[in-house]
């Protein structure tokens, strides 16, 4: 038996099918592919920022930076949102995708003495943003998710589900009908 594209392939006289290592290998390939896609998106955003920095289209390319860290009992996301009001941020947990969606808006700062036609350098991006963050493959407790906002940083804490949360006894009742 040998692996071909993450799938166990049988040689003559052997059974074919997925092995545990093949499934794990396939999952690692998908994670790698996902990370490469995110990095390409980030690089594309950087290129587009340079191209459209002096145009109104620049607002569409803002993507806040995010750190995802896993500790023993929780996953923590740190999202850089300088200049964004807490009231302009929403967070949604999507169980089906095992992801968190963070949406928000950075409103432009009105400076009466600074007109865009007289600006010499424009690097701050305004407008709406949306980031979907895929979470590590661990069981989480969605009802325990908490978010706090301080000094331009949004901290989202997602508790991991404990072993006692993953199993429970289910009583069997007698059906008298």
C-alpha positions as CSV (number, residue, x, y, z in Angstrom):
1,X,0.0,0.0,0.0
2,X,1.3,3.5,-0.8
3,X,0.0,7.1,-0.5
4,X,-1.1,8.9,-3.6
5,X,-2.3,12.5,-3.0
6,X,-3.0,11.7,0.7
7,X,-5.1,8.6,-0.2
8,X,-4.0,5.0,0.6
9,X,-3.8,3.1,-2.7
10,X,-3.7,-0.7,-2.7
11,X,-1.1,-2.6,-4.7
12,X,-2.3,-5.9,-6.1
13,X,-3.8,-8.2,-3.5
14,X,-4.2,-5.4,-0.8
15,X,-7.3,-3.6,0.4
16,X,-7.7,0.0,-0.5
17,X,-9.2,2.8,1.6
18,X,-8.3,5.6,3.8
19,X,-5.9,5.1,6.6
20,X,-5.6,7.2,9.7
21,X,-2.2,8.6,8.6
22,X,-3.7,9.3,5.1
23,X,-6.5,11.3,6.7
24,X,-4.1,13.2,8.9
25,X,-1.8,13.8,5.9
26,X,-4.8,15.1,3.9
27,X,-5.8,17.5,6.8
28,X,-2.2,18.8,7.0
29,X,-2.3,19.4,3.2
30,X,-5.6,21.3,3.6
31,X,-4.2,23.5,6.4
32,X,-1.1,24.2,4.4
33,X,-3.2,25.2,1.4
34,X,-5.5,27.4,3.6
35,X,-2.4,29.2,5.1
36,X,-0.9,29.7,1.6
37,X,-4.2,31.2,0.4
38,X,-4.3,33.6,3.3
39,X,-0.7,34.7,2.7
40,X,-1.4,35.2,-1.0
41,X,-4.5,37.3,-0.1
42,X,-2.3,39.4,2.3
43,X,0.4,39.9,-0.3
44,X,-2.3,40.8,-2.9
45,X,-3.8,43.3,-0.5
46,X,-0.3,44.9,0.0
47,X,0.2,45.2,-3.7
48,X,-3.3,46.7,-4.2
49,X,-2.7,49.2,-1.4
50,X,0.4,50.5,-3.2
51,X,-1.6,50.7,-6.5
52,X,-4.7,52.4,-5.2
53,X,-3.3,54.3,-2.2
54,X,-4.3,57.7,-3.6
55,X,-7.7,56.6,-4.8
56,X,-11.1,56.1,-3.3
57,X,-10.8,52.4,-3.9
58,X,-8.2,52.1,-1.2
59,X,-10.9,51.7,1.5
60,X,-11.8,48.2,0.2
61,X,-8.4,46.7,0.9
62,X,-8.1,47.1,4.7
63,X,-7.6,43.8,6.5
64,X,-6.7,44.1,10.2
65,X,-3.9,41.9,11.5
66,X,-4.8,38.9,13.6
67,X,-2.9,36.6,16.0
68,X,-4.3,33.2,16.9
69,X,-2.8,31.5,19.9
70,X,-3.8,28.2,21.5
71,X,-3.3,27.6,25.2
72,X,-4.2,24.5,27.3
73,X,-7.7,25.7,28.1
74,X,-8.5,28.3,25.4
75,X,-7.9,29.8,22.0
76,X,-7.1,33.5,22.0
77,X,-7.5,35.9,19.0
78,X,-5.8,39.3,19.2
79,X,-7.1,41.6,16.4
80,X,-5.5,45.0,15.8
81,X,-8.3,47.6,15.4
82,X,-6.7,51.0,16.0
83,X,-9.2,53.8,15.3
84,X,-12.2,51.5,15.3
85,X,-15.0,52.0,17.8
86,X,-16.2,49.1,19.9
87,X,-19.7,49.9,18.6
88,X,-18.6,49.3,15.0
89,X,-17.4,45.7,15.6
90,X,-19.4,42.5,15.4
91,X,-18.3,38.9,16.0
92,X,-20.0,35.8,14.9
93,X,-19.1,32.1,15.6
94,X,-19.9,29.7,12.7
95,X,-19.9,26.2,14.1
96,X,-20.2,24.6,10.7
97,X,-17.0,26.1,9.4
98,X,-15.3,26.1,12.8
99,X,-14.5,29.8,12.3
100,X,-15.0,33.2,13.7
101,X,-16.2,36.1,11.6
102,X,-15.1,39.6,12.6
103,X,-16.7,42.6,10.9
104,X,-16.3,46.2,11.5
105,X,-15.7,49.7,10.2
106,X,-13.0,52.3,10.7
107,X,-14.5,55.7,10.2
108,X,-12.4,58.4,8.6
109,X,-11.0,61.1,10.8
110,X,-12.1,64.5,9.6
111,X,-9.3,67.0,9.5
112,X,-10.5,70.4,8.2
113,X,-7.0,71.6,7.2
114,X,-6.1,68.4,5.4
115,X,-7.7,67.9,1.9
116,X,-7.0,64.7,0.0
117,X,-5.9,66.8,-3.0
118,X,-3.1,68.3,-0.9
119,X,-2.1,65.1,1.0
120,X,1.5,64.0,0.6
121,X,1.2,60.5,2.0
122,X,-1.9,58.3,2.6
123,X,-1.3,55.0,4.4
124,X,-4.3,54.8,6.8
125,X,-7.2,52.8,5.4
126,X,-10.8,53.5,6.4
127,X,-14.1,51.7,5.7
128,X,-15.5,48.3,6.3
129,X,-13.6,45.1,6.8
130,X,-14.4,41.4,7.3
131,X,-12.1,38.6,8.4
132,X,-13.0,34.9,8.8
133,X,-10.6,33.2,11.1
134,X,-10.5,29.4,10.9
135,X,-10.0,28.0,14.4
136,X,-7.6,25.1,15.3
137,X,-9.1,21.7,15.3
138,X,-10.2,21.4,18.9
139,X,-13.6,21.2,20.5
140,X,-14.7,24.6,21.7
141,X,-17.5,25.9,24.0
142,X,-19.3,28.5,21.9
143,X,-21.4,29.7,24.8
144,X,-18.3,30.7,26.7
145,X,-16.8,33.0,24.0
146,X,-15.9,36.4,25.4
147,X,-14.6,39.5,23.7
148,X,-13.0,42.7,25.1
149,X,-11.7,45.8,23.5
150,X,-9.0,48.0,24.9
151,X,-6.5,50.5,23.4
152,X,-7.3,49.5,19.8
153,X,-6.9,45.7,20.4
154,X,-9.9,43.3,20.3
155,X,-9.2,40.2,22.4
156,X,-11.5,37.2,21.8
157,X,-11.2,34.2,24.2
158,X,-12.7,30.9,23.1
159,X,-12.7,28.3,25.8
160,X,-11.9,24.7,24.9
161,X,-14.5,22.1,25.7
162,X,-13.3,19.9,28.6
163,X,-13.3,16.1,28.4
164,X,-16.4,16.1,30.7
165,X,-18.2,18.3,28.2
166,X,-17.7,15.8,25.3
167,X,-19.4,12.9,27.0
168,X,-22.6,12.6,28.9
169,X,-24.9,9.8,29.9
170,X,-28.3,9.7,28.2
171,X,-31.0,8.0,30.2
172,X,-33.2,5.5,28.3
173,X,-36.9,5.7,29.2
174,X,-39.5,3.2,28.6
175,X,-42.0,3.9,25.8
176,X,-45.5,2.9,27.1
177,X,-47.2,3.7,23.9
